[in-house]
C-alpha cells in the first residue's frame, strides 16, 4: 500500500514539485539506508536511561549532528523526578546442569527492562513468579518493564516456560541501578524565524523495530534532508525516552515551549500498513490540517484519529497546561498490530519502502508548513487575463485542468484572509498544487505575500 501510494503521488503535480524542491529523491536508496540504520540499532539494549541510549544516539549522529544531553538522576521535572540510571551487562537463568535456559545475550527482550541486580538460586515455583510469556503466541517473547517499581524478571517464550522442569535454578542479573543521568538527543536547525516545528520520537525500547527504531531512524533522515534546505521555520528534533523524556524536556525548557508552532511525534512508521494520523488535542491546528491534506491526496489508504490521552509523548505535549499543536504520525498504531511489544516486532516487520514512504510523506508535510502563507490578489477586479501572461493552456498547448483550476481558486481567495491551506481545503485540491499555482501567479506579478503564515 505504501509503495502504491508513493508511486501515485510521484506522478501528480505535487509530487513533481516536491522532487524539484528536494535533493534527488530515490526511494530505494532511502529505504535501504533507513533499514540499515534500524538493523544497526536493533541489537542494542536501550532503556529510559543508560549506555544503550547513548550508543544509539551516537549512531544517529552519523545522519544528523544531534547533541547528547544528560540530566542528573533526582532532577525534579514537574510532578516527576529523573530516575536512577540503569545499565546491564549480562543476565541468564541456568538449570541444575549449568545450561543457560534463558540468555540475555540471545535477546535483550529476555530481561524485564530496569531489573535490579540478582544473584540467587531458587526453585521453579519461586522462579515462575518472575517469568512472563505470551500463551497465545507461544514462539514470541513479550517486552516488559519495571521502570517505576523496583523488581526483576525474565521474559520467555511459552515454549521456553513449558520446558522448565522442577529443580533448582541459578538466576543472574548483572545490572546496576544507581544515580546517574537520563540521556536524550536534541538537534535544532535554525530557520529564517525562531518559530519552531517539533519532531519527537522515543528512543527507549530495546530490540523492537517498528515501535521505536523506525521513528528514530526516520526522524534522523528527516533532519538530514531538512538541513540541506533553506528553511522558514526552525526545527527542533528530540530523541527522548518515552514519557519521562518529554516531561523532562518540557520541564527544563518551558521558556522555549511557546516557540513551538507545529509538531509531530513519530512512531511505528516502518510496517506495511497505511498511514494513521492522531490529531493534536486542539484538533484543527495547522499541522492537523496539513497532514490531513497530504494524506488525502497521497493516493494511499489512511486513517485519522482524534486525540486521546493515551499513546506516546503527544500525551505530554498535549497535556492541558502545555497544549501544543502536536499530533502523532504513524502507520499501524501502537497496540493495533499483533507483534506490538513482542519479539516479533523485529527486522522482518519493518520494510525499507514503508520507511521511505513515511519519510517522503513527512517531507511533503514539512514542505506544506514551510509554504503555507496568505497572499493578496493584486488584480482583484474581475479575473486577470491569464493567457496574455502565458498561464493559460500553457502545457504544450494542452489544457492542464488541475493547474488552471488551482490558479482560479488561488486568485479568487487570495484576499489576505485565506491561507493557501484554506484554499486547498475549500477547493479539495492538494496543498502542493495550490502552492505551485501561487508561486506561478506571484512570479507573474498577480499575487503578493501577506505577512506570515496563518493557522
Ligand atoms: Zn512501545
Boltz pocket constraint, residues with backbone or C-beta under 6 A from the ligand:
constraints:
  - pocket:
      binder: B
      contacts: [[A, 205], [A, 211], [A, 334], [A, 341]]
      max_distance: 6.0
